[in-house]
Amino acid sequence: MPNFVKVAASHEIPEGTGKAIEVDGKAIALFNVHGKFYALDNTCAHRGGPLGDGMVDDNIVTCPWHGWQWDVVNGQSLFNPQITVKAYPVTVEGEDIKVALD
Ligand code: FES
């Protein structure tokens, strides 16, 4: 059973945006795609760019450093699906966004 911890309130992440947060020493990027929330490791697998600061277009985030694109649902690179960043399970309870970091 995953251990979900509160990481943000849903109003902090408007639709179509992402936000980087730090939880228990882990840098996580949260995304709001049409009202549904997703979480990835904030660190781009190319050279460590902050994915939470990237542009979000539907379920695709573009890394602000060199433009690699990632599917926020599963963490797959659009250029090479064998490259991924970790995707974390997310649940929402009321205003609380909770992520399972284990
Ligand atoms: S660090 Fe993300 S594209 Fe280079």
Residues whose N, C-alpha, C, O or C-beta is under 5 A from the ligand:
A	BS01	FES	C44 H46 R47 G48 G49 C63 W65 H66 G67 W68
